[in-house]
Amino acid sequence: MLANPNNSRLHCPKPSQFLHPQRPKCFLFPNCPRSPCFTSKSKFCNLSLLLPRKSGKGFGIRALAEPGVSTNGPQGYPPPYSVKIPVGDRHILVETGHIGRQASASVTVTDGETIVYTSVCLADVPSEPSDFFPLSVHYQERFSAAGRTSGGFFKREGRAKDHEVLISRLIDRPLRPTMLNGFYHETQILSWVLSYDGLHSPDSLAVTAAGIAVALSEVPNSKTIAGVRVGLIGDKFIVNPTTKEMEDSELDLLLAGTDNAILMIEGYCDFLPEEKLLQAVEVGQEAVRAICNEVEALVKKCGKAKMLDAIKLPPPELYNHVEEIAGDELVRALQIRDKIPRRKALLSLEGEVLTILTEKGYVSKDVALGGSETIPDIFEDEDEDEEVVVDGEVDEGDVHIKPSLRKSTPLFFSEVDVKLVFKEVTSKFLRRRIVEGGRRSDGRSPDEIRPINSKCGLLPRAHGSALFTRGETQSLAVVTLGDKQMAQRIDNLVGVDEWKRFYLQYTFPPSCVGEVGRNGAPSRREIGHGMLAERALEPILPSEDDFPYTVRVESTITESNGSSSMASVCGGCLALQDAGVPIKCSIVGIAMGMVLETEEFGGDGAPLILSDITGSEDASGDMDFKVAGNEDGVTAFQMDIKVSGITLPVMREALLQAKNGRKHIIAEMLKCSPPPSRTLSKYAPLIHIMKVKPEKVNLIIGSGGKKVKSIIEETGVDAIDTQEDGIVKITARDLASIEKSKAIITNLTMVPTIGDIYRNCEIKSIAPYGVFVEIAPGREVNEKGQLRLSHRALLPDTDPEKASAKQPTGDAKDVVGSQETSDKGLPKKMISIRKGDLAENISSPKNNTAENTLLPQKKFIRRLVTPAKDRPNINKDKTKKSSSEVVNSVSSNGENTLVNGEANIG
């Protein structure tokens, strides 16, 4: 058992029991410090009466008996305090009172050498009341925590990164349900990673630190929360695994809750069965319970008094007034199936209620139907002799009491209170309709899925596109394929560049709900929903070896009435198939809801699970549980509880109902018309992968990347990407340009062997000692200097012994150009050759061909490296250092050509 939902909602006491004559909107309990009958029994008291409620007519307030700790530290600050708390197979260290003492509360939590500092502050003056608790959370990872600085131009942290936003949401989501209604002081939680050891993750630590800081602060809350991560290695669940352990984990689950309830879970896995997930949740809840129990002892020693006097709730009688005015109309409005007409009807009804309760004043229907109130009119009879007692009068001797009419005084309420109460009453009526009638606003049964329609190939120029519609929720998903240059770079604390070759971006414009609103940078909600859909689809993608593309999915919500993130999963899966991505299987998502305390509306008391919830059911329900996967298992899940928690059996029921829903959605997606093409678009880039020797990669890159740029310009390819292991990826729009660049790279990285013959070689320059010939585009000079080549070796020789005696011996490995410096060996005809002439134009007394051959290595004996000053005519593009990186261009005709550096031509 993880929680007791029946304890989460308390019926409001009768107002007459607690109403103070001088303070009509505040209740005083016997144990309140402001009450004359107050008696101190405990430093902390039960705050469950102020838990967030979906319906009700009033609340009671309990205050703390006394401050949590005396201020006997320096300058009036509480003394420092620290405690070690066991978590998993190790301890975390919690410290308070050391730093940040001017904040309402601040703590540092240490795990290994990872330290997270969190502070809680609140405004002195309350803000305008609203139905949304004024809480903001900001989490930041300082680069200095890992001993480095930002790689950008600005050497300080700026706008929050996506993963920092995601962790901020992880902190916010479990805290918000524990905040008490009626507290309107703006509350800010700031969390920094001050030290990171690369082994102990700071995200779950930050959730726990925030929960402890709020518990120690003056902010009124119902329970202390904590968070842990759960991994699965083999068959063993590990609490707060290290980053190395997570590399082998099948599950990444982050869970947050109280000592007896689960408030938030979020996790990703590779088709894990539902039963395994439930086991992981149970393990995580046990760890959270242990942390919360230790923190309670810390709060008793160091906690501050809660600001319960600042809580302001609507008058309890206002709930009855709103129901009396709008009850019948509210029932009819909630029966409207379509979202927009229903919303307009509710807005109109809310306006009528506001007019009555804030402008005209409220008069009870009973008083209005019974006429004016009868008030006795007392007068004295002056004429005793003509005393007449008429009907309705009372004779009291000399004084007669005569009834008179007087209008009742209308009641007025503030606009804010009326709006808050109208929203809660609407939620109550919706919940009652679902439980009592067994039908939801759109007429569906609790486990029924809305109608599904999908189509692919809408956008002709996009690489892949799909439109997925489920009821009044619609997602337009678009896939774009590219090379590594399109990958998303992740700057993290470790300092190792991380590139994401798959990412999904979610957009929720105000037009999707028929409203006018902000449109700009992605909101925190958009970032969170996008990451959930991305992690859900990631397990079905092929490996980079099988599919070398970078994949970007854009999900634009064009209509929204609940479950838009799960619609992004379904639409994204179809778009991937339409783009020709060879996915492993289809993935779909569904959002589940829940109504607790059904006995309040005539139910049997068992929680009612709802499949494929709408927006109103999400807002009025007690749970939002998103599950993505296929028929075999789950790939991503996210649950937010809006009450004090649920039990493990309820979670099991929700997961099994979600599994049935996924099966239905997959079957409906198979009816997609037109179906996905499952082939690469003709507008998608082509990627060719080739393998070269790792030591030859620098030849492709060139000095400062000059060579690779020249190949791109010459061949017209989009990009050439090289890896240290010798993998070369060529990206282009057509096959011809790929073949061109492929030939160039092949000739650049070829290894000449003795006996190879090269024809039609271009003479690049002439020196007194020989000529420099290009055997292949760019192959003149490499890291060893020059290649030893000979034209004479191809000429017929009548005296082999004499010819062999003239040839020197030595090592001529990887040498281009002639190294013979003897003027006698240089024919006169060679002097007349101009730069740019082809070697085939060189005449020879014995042979008019221009074939050259690479001489055997054992025949070379001369020094082969010539100082640069002796080679004034060498091409400027030739590199001079052995470590230079060169990218060469190769002819496309499959026949390699190697230029001889031998000066003895003819």
JOFENMO-V712048 format. One record per residue. RES is the residue in one small letter. SS is DSSP state (a for helix, b for strand, c for the rest). D_LAST is the distance of its C-alpha to the last C-alpha in Angstrom with 2 decimals. Layout:
res->[RES;RES]
ss->[SS;SS]
d_last->[D_LAST;D_LAST]
This chain:
res->[m;l;a;n;p;n;n;s;r;l;h;c;p;k;p;s;q;f;l;h;p;q;r;p;k;c;f;l;f;p;n;c;p;r;s;p;c;f;t;s;k;s;k;f;c;n;l;s;l;l;l;p;r;k;s;g;k;g;f;g;i;r;a;l;a;e;p;g;v;s;t;n;g;p;q;g;y;p;p;p;y;s;v;k;i;p;v;g;d;r;h;i;l;v;e;t;g;h;i;g;r;q;a;s;a;s;v;t;v;t;d;g;e;t;i;v;y;t;s;v;c;l;a;d;v;p;s;e;p;s;d;f;f;p;l;s;v;h;y;q;e;r;f;s;a;a;g;r;t;s;g;g;f;f;k;r;e;g;r;a;k;d;h;e;v;l;i;s;r;l;i;d;r;p;l;r;p;t;m;l;n;g;f;y;h;e;t;q;i;l;s;w;v;l;s;y;d;g;l;h;s;p;d;s;l;a;v;t;a;a;g;i;a;v;a;l;s;e;v;p;n;s;k;t;i;a;g;v;r;v;g;l;i;g;d;k;f;i;v;n;p;t;t;k;e;m;e;d;s;e;l;d;l;l;l;a;g;t;d;n;a;i;l;m;i;e;g;y;c;d;f;l;p;e;e;k;l;l;q;a;v;e;v;g;q;e;a;v;r;a;i;c;n;e;v;e;a;l;v;k;k;c;g;k;a;k;m;l;d;a;i;k;l;p;p;p;e;l;y;n;h;v;e;e;i;a;g;d;e;l;v;r;a;l;q;i;r;d;k;i;p;r;r;k;a;l;l;s;l;e;g;e;v;l;t;i;l;t;e;k;g;y;v;s;k;d;v;a;l;g;g;s;e;t;i;p;d;i;f;e;d;e;d;e;d;e;e;v;v;v;d;g;e;v;d;e;g;d;v;h;i;k;p;s;l;r;k;s;t;p;l;f;f;s;e;v;d;v;k;l;v;f;k;e;v;t;s;k;f;l;r;r;r;i;v;e;g;g;r;r;s;d;g;r;s;p;d;e;i;r;p;i;n;s;k;c;g;l;l;p;r;a;h;g;s;a;l;f;t;r;g;e;t;q;s;l;a;v;v;t;l;g;d;k;q;m;a;q;r;i;d;n;l;v;g;v;d;e;w;k;r;f;y;l;q;y;t;f;p;p;s;c;v;g;e;v;g;r;n;g;a;p;s;r;r;e;i;g;h;g;m;l;a;e;r;a;l;e;p;i;l;p;s;e;d;d;f;p;y;t;v;r;v;e;s;t;i;t;e;s;n;g;s;s;s;m;a;s;v;c;g;g;c;l;a;l;q;d;a;g;v;p;i;k;c;s;i;v;g;i;a;m;g;m;v;l;e;t;e;e;f;g;g;d;g;a;p;l;i;l;s;d;i;t;g;s;e;d;a;s;g;d;m;d;f;k;v;a;g;n;e;d;g;v;t;a;f;q;m;d;i;k;v;s;g;i;t;l;p;v;m;r;e;a;l;l;q;a;k;n;g;r;k;h;i;i;a;e;m;l;k;c;s;p;p;p;s;r;t;l;s;k;y;a;p;l;i;h;i;m;k;v;k;p;e;k;v;n;l;i;i;g;s;g;g;k;k;v;k;s;i;i;e;e;t;g;v;d;a;i;d;t;q;e;d;g;i;v;k;i;t;a;r;d;l;a;s;i;e;k;s;k;a;i;i;t;n;l;t;m;v;p;t;i;g;d;i;y;r;n;c;e;i;k;s;i;a;p;y;g;v;f;v;e;i;a;p;g;r;e;v;n;e;k;g;q;l;r;l;s;h;r;a;l;l;p;d;t;d;p;e;k;a;s;a;k;q;p;t;g;d;a;k;d;v;v;g;s;q;e;t;s;d;k;g;l;p;k;k;m;i;s;i;r;k;g;d;l;a;e;n;i;s;s;p;k;n;n;t;a;e;n;t;l;l;p;q;k;k;f;i;r;r;l;v;t;p;a;k;d;r;p;n;i;n;k;d;k;t;k;k;s;s;s;e;v;v;n;s;v;s;s;n;g;e;n;t;l;v;n;g;e;a;n;i;g]
ss->[c;c;c;c;a;a;a;c;c;c;c;c;c;c;a;a;a;a;b;b;c;c;b;b;b;b;b;c;c;c;c;c;c;c;c;c;c;c;c;c;c;c;c;c;c;c;c;a;a;a;c;c;c;c;c;c;c;c;c;c;c;c;c;c;c;c;c;c;c;c;c;c;c;a;a;a;c;c;c;c;b;b;b;b;b;b;b;c;c;b;b;b;b;b;b;b;c;c;c;c;c;c;c;c;b;b;b;b;b;b;b;c;c;b;b;b;b;b;b;b;b;b;c;c;c;c;c;c;c;c;c;c;c;c;b;b;b;b;b;b;b;c;a;a;a;a;c;c;c;c;c;c;c;c;c;c;c;c;c;c;c;a;a;a;a;a;a;a;a;a;a;a;a;a;a;a;c;c;b;c;c;c;c;c;c;c;b;b;b;b;b;b;b;b;b;c;c;c;c;c;c;c;a;a;a;a;a;a;a;a;a;a;a;a;a;a;c;c;c;c;b;c;c;c;c;b;b;b;b;b;b;b;b;c;c;b;b;b;b;c;c;c;a;a;a;a;c;c;c;c;b;b;b;b;b;b;b;c;c;c;c;b;b;b;b;b;b;b;b;b;b;b;c;a;a;a;a;a;a;a;a;a;a;a;a;a;a;a;a;a;a;a;a;a;a;a;a;a;a;a;a;a;c;c;c;c;c;a;a;a;c;c;c;c;c;c;a;a;a;a;a;a;a;a;a;a;a;a;a;a;a;a;a;a;c;c;c;c;a;a;a;a;a;a;a;a;a;a;a;a;a;a;a;a;a;a;a;a;a;a;c;b;c;c;a;a;a;a;a;c;c;c;b;b;b;b;b;b;b;b;c;c;c;c;c;c;c;c;c;c;c;c;c;b;b;b;c;c;b;b;b;b;b;b;b;b;c;c;c;c;b;c;c;c;a;a;a;a;a;a;a;a;a;a;a;a;a;a;a;a;a;a;a;a;a;a;a;c;c;c;c;c;c;c;c;c;c;c;c;c;c;b;b;b;b;b;c;c;c;c;c;c;c;b;b;b;b;b;b;b;c;c;b;b;b;b;b;b;b;b;b;b;c;a;a;a;c;b;b;b;c;c;c;c;c;c;c;b;b;b;c;b;b;b;b;b;b;c;c;a;a;a;a;c;c;c;c;c;c;c;c;c;c;a;a;a;a;a;a;a;a;a;a;a;a;a;a;a;c;c;c;c;c;c;c;c;c;c;c;b;b;b;b;b;b;b;b;b;b;c;c;c;c;a;a;a;a;a;a;a;a;a;a;a;a;a;a;a;c;c;c;c;c;c;c;c;c;b;b;b;b;b;b;b;b;c;c;a;a;a;a;c;c;c;c;c;c;b;b;b;b;c;c;c;a;a;a;a;a;a;c;c;b;b;b;b;b;b;b;c;c;c;c;b;b;b;b;b;b;b;b;c;c;c;c;c;c;a;a;a;a;a;a;a;a;a;a;a;a;a;a;a;a;a;a;a;a;a;a;c;c;c;c;c;c;c;c;c;c;c;c;c;c;c;c;b;b;b;b;b;b;c;c;a;a;a;a;a;a;a;a;c;a;a;a;a;a;a;a;a;a;a;a;a;a;c;c;c;b;b;b;b;c;c;c;c;b;b;b;b;b;b;c;c;a;a;a;a;a;a;a;a;a;a;a;a;a;a;c;c;c;c;c;c;c;c;b;b;c;c;c;b;b;b;b;b;b;c;c;b;b;b;b;b;c;c;c;c;c;c;c;b;c;c;b;c;c;c;b;b;c;a;a;a;c;c;c;c;c;a;a;a;a;a;a;a;c;c;c;c;c;c;c;c;c;c;c;c;c;c;c;c;c;c;c;c;c;a;a;a;a;c;c;c;c;c;c;b;a;a;a;c;c;c;c;c;c;c;c;c;c;b;b;b;c;c;a;a;a;c;c;c;c;c;c;c;c;a;a;a;c;c;c;c;c;c;c;c;c;c;c;c;c;c;c;c;c;c;c;c;c;c;c;c;c;c;c;c;c;c;c;c;c;c;c;c]
d_last->[96.44;94.33;96.78;100.18;99.84;103.61;103.83;101.45;103.96;107.45;110.21;111.36;114.84;117.52;117.35;121.04;120.55;118.26;118.78;119.79;122.14;120.34;116.77;116.63;112.89;112.69;114.15;115.50;115.57;118.05;115.31;113.84;114.17;115.76;118.45;121.79;121.89;118.49;118.24;115.13;114.10;110.32;107.65;105.70;107.09;105.99;104.22;103.87;106.19;103.50;100.71;98.90;100.88;100.26;103.92;107.16;109.97;109.92;108.75;110.37;108.98;109.26;108.54;107.59;110.47;109.03;105.78;103.33;103.12;104.82;102.82;103.25;99.68;98.59;99.46;101.14;98.09;98.51;97.35;93.90;93.89;91.31;91.38;89.04;88.93;87.58;84.96;83.36;82.35;82.47;84.45;83.92;85.49;87.48;88.52;90.64;92.26;89.34;87.41;88.14;91.89;92.67;91.51;94.05;92.23;88.93;87.41;84.31;83.29;80.94;79.10;76.93;75.22;75.31;78.00;79.30;81.74;83.98;86.72;89.38;91.06;93.43;94.74;98.18;99.27;99.03;97.02;98.31;99.34;97.08;96.41;93.14;93.31;91.69;89.15;85.59;83.10;79.93;77.59;74.68;72.06;71.28;67.71;69.21;70.85;67.51;66.45;64.06;64.16;63.17;59.49;60.32;60.79;64.54;65.17;68.49;69.75;70.60;71.29;72.08;69.23;69.82;70.47;72.92;74.75;74.92;76.46;78.89;80.03;80.43;82.80;84.70;85.38;87.56;89.35;90.57;92.98;94.73;95.51;99.12;100.14;101.69;99.68;97.93;96.65;92.90;91.24;87.74;85.82;82.81;80.59;77.70;75.41;75.61;73.74;71.43;70.21;67.92;70.10;73.45;73.34;75.39;76.40;79.27;80.26;80.57;82.89;85.14;85.14;86.18;88.96;90.32;90.17;92.10;94.68;95.24;95.44;98.31;96.80;99.19;97.56;98.90;96.65;93.96;90.58;87.61;84.23;82.05;78.85;78.94;75.95;75.76;73.69;74.28;78.01;78.96;79.80;78.87;80.57;78.33;75.21;72.42;69.13;67.50;70.27;69.85;66.28;67.83;70.87;71.64;74.01;74.09;77.73;79.34;83.13;85.78;89.55;92.85;94.81;96.03;93.82;90.28;89.39;85.64;82.88;79.25;76.68;73.55;72.73;70.80;73.38;76.07;79.41;82.43;84.33;81.60;81.78;85.54;85.20;82.75;85.17;88.00;86.06;85.14;88.74;90.03;87.67;88.68;92.34;91.98;90.32;92.96;95.81;94.44;93.94;97.56;98.73;96.49;97.89;101.45;100.66;98.42;98.81;100.28;103.10;102.00;102.74;104.94;107.24;104.38;104.25;105.76;106.33;107.76;111.52;112.23;114.58;111.78;110.30;113.55;113.75;110.25;110.94;114.25;112.76;109.53;110.07;110.64;108.02;105.52;105.98;105.37;102.27;100.66;101.09;98.68;95.54;92.96;91.71;91.90;95.44;96.63;95.19;96.84;100.15;100.05;99.21;102.12;104.45;103.36;104.15;107.63;108.27;107.10;109.40;112.39;111.86;110.64;112.38;115.37;116.29;116.91;120.34;121.02;121.60;124.86;126.21;125.01;126.71;129.92;130.44;131.18;132.23;135.99;137.08;140.74;142.43;145.24;148.13;151.73;154.63;156.88;159.65;161.11;163.76;161.27;158.95;156.96;154.32;151.85;149.43;146.55;148.44;149.64;153.02;152.96;156.25;155.82;152.03;150.50;146.84;145.47;142.02;139.47;135.88;132.78;129.05;126.77;124.14;120.57;117.89;114.66;111.41;108.17;105.26;102.95;105.40;105.95;102.24;101.72;104.68;103.79;100.37;101.92;104.58;101.96;100.03;103.23;104.10;100.64;100.86;104.35;103.21;100.44;102.78;105.97;104.60;101.59;99.54;97.10;96.88;94.68;96.89;94.67;95.88;94.68;91.85;90.78;87.32;86.98;85.44;81.62;79.27;75.46;72.64;68.84;66.14;68.19;65.36;62.54;59.86;60.69;58.79;62.16;65.79;69.30;72.87;75.35;79.05;81.89;85.24;85.03;81.92;78.54;74.97;71.90;68.90;65.32;62.15;58.83;55.64;52.76;50.18;50.70;50.87;54.17;55.64;58.63;58.23;61.23;61.93;64.15;65.73;63.45;60.45;58.13;56.73;58.17;56.93;59.08;57.24;60.56;63.35;66.32;67.90;71.52;73.13;76.87;77.66;81.34;81.25;81.07;84.72;85.78;86.11;84.86;83.30;80.54;76.95;74.16;72.49;73.11;76.44;77.05;78.42;75.30;73.05;75.27;75.50;71.75;71.07;73.63;72.02;68.51;69.51;71.29;68.18;65.65;66.32;65.38;61.88;58.83;56.62;53.56;51.33;53.00;53.30;51.04;52.85;55.09;58.42;60.90;64.35;66.68;70.33;72.44;76.13;77.46;80.93;82.65;85.82;84.95;82.17;79.33;77.08;77.56;76.85;73.52;72.76;73.58;71.75;68.71;68.49;68.56;65.97;63.57;63.89;63.42;60.15;58.81;59.13;59.69;62.87;64.63;68.04;70.32;72.10;75.27;77.68;81.43;83.85;87.17;90.38;93.74;97.40;99.38;103.18;103.84;107.49;108.02;107.59;109.38;106.54;106.72;105.08;101.77;98.65;97.45;93.66;92.10;88.83;86.48;88.52;88.77;88.78;92.56;92.74;90.14;92.18;95.54;94.54;94.26;90.71;87.24;85.21;81.74;80.07;76.67;75.25;75.49;77.94;76.80;76.79;76.47;73.40;75.13;78.72;80.65;84.39;86.65;90.37;92.75;95.78;96.39;94.40;94.28;94.79;92.31;94.02;93.62;89.89;89.62;91.43;89.18;85.98;87.20;88.29;84.91;83.19;85.23;84.31;80.56;80.88;82.57;79.95;77.03;78.81;79.30;75.66;74.64;76.43;73.99;73.55;70.91;69.37;66.25;62.99;61.42;57.89;55.49;56.07;53.45;53.73;53.06;49.64;47.23;46.03;43.07;42.82;39.67;39.09;36.25;36.08;38.51;36.05;33.80;36.65;35.88;32.47;34.38;36.90;34.74;36.06;39.55;38.96;36.45;34.01;36.75;38.21;34.99;34.72;38.35;37.87;34.76;36.20;39.86;41.26;44.51;43.64;41.43;43.40;41.97;43.93;43.45;43.43;40.29;42.20;40.76;43.03;41.82;44.64;44.30;46.42;44.26;42.01;38.98;38.63;39.06;36.21;33.96;34.82;34.72;31.09;30.17;32.08;30.64;27.04;28.28;29.95;27.58;26.60;22.93;22.84;20.38;18.60;18.90;16.30;16.25;15.43;15.99;15.50;16.54;15.00;18.18;17.50;15.24;16.15;15.56;14.15;11.88;12.61;15.42;15.05;18.21;18.17;21.76;24.15;25.04;22.93;21.10;23.47;26.30;28.99;26.89;24.32;20.78;18.86;16.15;13.21;9.89;7.11;6.09;9.79;9.85;8.05;11.00;11.77;14.83;15.87;16.28;18.38;15.97;13.24;16.00;17.29;14.27;14.36;17.12;19.98;21.92;23.10;20.84;23.35;23.23;20.60;18.57;15.83;13.86;16.20;14.23;15.84;14.61;13.82;12.41;9.43;8.68;6.96;9.82;8.66;8.67;12.25;13.48;12.93;16.44;17.98;18.79;15.86;14.61;11.23;11.61;11.67;8.12;7.11;4.48;6.38;7.39;7.80;8.84;9.84;9.40;10.93;10.88;13.25;15.67;15.68;19.13;21.34;22.42;19.06;19.18;21.22;20.44;22.57;21.04;23.42;22.88;26.01;26.43;26.97;23.41;22.12;23.98;21.88;22.09;24.01;27.72;28.34;26.57;29.21;29.45;31.94;31.68;34.85;33.74;34.33;31.72;32.11;29.00;28.71;27.21;26.55;29.37;27.54;27.92;24.18;22.74;19.34;17.82;15.22;12.97;13.61;10.75;9.33;6.36;3.82;0.00]
